[in-house]
Amino acid sequence: MDLASFRRWTLSDEFPTIGRIDYVAGNIEIDLTCRSLWRHSSLKTFLGGEMGTQTKGAGSVFIGETRLVSSCGDFSTEPDILYVSWDSLRSRRVICQPSANPRDALDQMELEGGPDLIVEVISPSSVSKDTERLPPLYFAAGAREYWLADARGKEAKLTIFCRGKNAFEPVAKDRRNYQYSNVLGESVRLTFEPGPVANTLVYTLHRKAK
């Protein structure tokens, strides 16, 4: 009926173990769609790995199946990728919440607050959710940066959004399509090319030379 009861459900034994089930501003949204191996799953894993390498020592990267909640944003979701810096945890801008019956201090099930970076990889079933419904909620939660990755077309698209006065605003692209990420501290662009085996893709996150 509300965010609090949805959170209790997610921590219970009755909560489903398959599919993405989110609470989004009063609505429960269920997506049981199978994700494309190369246009979604591979891209999510690749970007998560790149972020893990770039932010090593500064925080932690979570790839899928990590629940993010916010009372300010009125949501409980499982973004494709999350990055939370140690500074955000120290300052309690992001809080690790325990499970319903924690076995020890590390038995934590939710991240609450506004992480440093959220990434959603667009799939055919998530277009309006990723581009329209979630961004204002993630902004309200205090997320520093929001990325949208899209590999459904002939070229990979990466759009970086930074915090504006009242909403996320797209970062301007230079003539080579690089965008600057305040969180990573560098300009990047995303491409893909056919893999060495038929019907596969290989991604590259290009970094602009300083």
N, C-alpha and C positions, 0 to 999 in steps of 0.2 A: 504493500500500500504506500510505502514511502522509502526513503533512502535507508533509514535505520533498520526497518524490517527486512529490506533487501540484503543489507549487510549481514544480518543474522542468518539469513537463508544461505548466503554464499559460504558461511563458516560451518554450516550444518552438514550432516551426512546425507541429507536429502538433495543437496545441490548436484545437478548433472555434471558429469565428468567429461562430456564431449560438447563441442560447439562453443561459439562465443556468445555469452549471455551478459548483456550490459544493462545497467539502469541509467537512463539518459533523461534527466529533467522530468521525472514523473512517469516515464514509459519504460517498460521492459522490452528490450530489443534482442531477438534471438536470431543468430545466423548460423545455420548448419551447413552452409555451402562448402564444398570441397575447394580448397585453394589450389591454384595453378602451381605446379612444381617450379617452373622456371620464371614465371612472371610475378609470383608472389613469394612463395616459401624461400626460394634461392636468394631473391633480392633482400628479403628481411634478414636472413642469416648473414648475408654479405655485409649489409650496412651495420648490423650489430657488431660484427667482427671488426670492421673499420673503426667504429666508435670506441670499442674496447681498447684497440691499439692506441688510438689518438689520446684517450683520456686515462691511460694506464697510470695508476698511482693517485689520481685525483678524485676517483669515485667508482661507481659500479654501474654496469650496463645490464639491463634485463631484456631478454628477447622472448616475447610472448608469454602467455599464461602467468602474468604478474598483475595482480589486481591493484588498480589505482583508484582511490576514493577521495571525494572532496565534498564537504557540506556546503562550501561557498559556491562550487560549481554544480552541485546537486547531481552527482554522477558516481557510478561505480563501473569502471570499464577495465578491459585488458588490452591496452595499446600494443601494437606490434613490437615497438622498441621503446624503452625508457632509459634515460641516463639521469642518475642522481649523484651529485657530488658529495664528498665527505663534508664540505662546508655547509651544504643544505641540511644534512643530517645533524651536524653539530649545533647549528642555529635553530634546529627544530622547525625549519620551513617545510621539511618533509619528515614525517614520523613513521616509524615501522610499528605496525600494530600486531599484537599477538593473535594466535589462533584461539578458538573457543576454549580449548583445554590444553594450554601450552605445557609441553613436557620439560622445556628449559627455556632460557632467555633467548635462544636462537630460533625458537619455534614461532616465527612471525609469518603472517599471511597477507597483510595489506601494506601498501604504501599510502599514506594520507598526506595530501597537500599538493604543492606545485613543484614538480620536478624541473630540473634544468633543461631537459630536452625530451620531447615526445615525437615519435615518428609513427605515422600510419602509412601503410602500403595499400594503395587503392586496388580494389578488386571490383568486378562488375556489380556485385551485390552491396558494396559499401560506399559507392560514390557520394550520394547525398549525405550520408552519415559522416564520412571523413571530411567532406568539403564544406558542409553547411551546419550540421547539428553539433558536432564535437568541438570545433575551434572556439566558439564563444564560451563554452563550458570550461575548456582547458585554460582559456585566458582568465576566466573568473577564479579558477583555482590557484592562479599565480605562476603557471608554467612560464619559463623564461623564453623558450623557443619551440616552434612547431614546424615539423618537416612533413611534406607530402611527397611520397615517391610513387611514380606511376610508370609501369613497364608494359602497358597493354597495347601500345602502338608500335610504330616502326622505330621510334627512338625513345630512350628512357628520359623521363622528366622528373626533375627534383625541384621543388619549390620550398624555399626557406622563409618562414614567417617569424618576425621579431615582435616584441611588444610595442604597441603604439599607445596612444593616450587612452583609448576606449576599446581597442580590439587588436588582434594580430594584424600586422601589415606585411605584405610581401617585400622581401629584400630586393633591391634593384639589381638587375643582372648587367654585367659588362658586355662588351661586344662579342666575347667568346663564351657567354652564358655562365660565367662564374658568379656565384653569390657568396657573400661573406657571412660566416656563422660566428656570432659573438661567443657562443659556448665553446666551439672548437678553436676559435682564434685564428681562422684561416678561411680562404675562399675556395670553394669546391664546385664541381659539376659532375654529373653522373652520366655514364654511357654504358652501352652493352654491345656485344658483338657475338656472332655465332660461335658456339663452343667447338672443341676438336671432335666431338661426336655429333652426328646428325640430330637436329631438333633439340639442341641445348643452347644455353646462353651463358656468357661470361661477362660479369660486371666489372667496371672500373670506376673508382671515385678519384677523379683527378684533383690534384691540389695545386693551386696557383703558386708559382715561384715568387718568393718574397724579394 
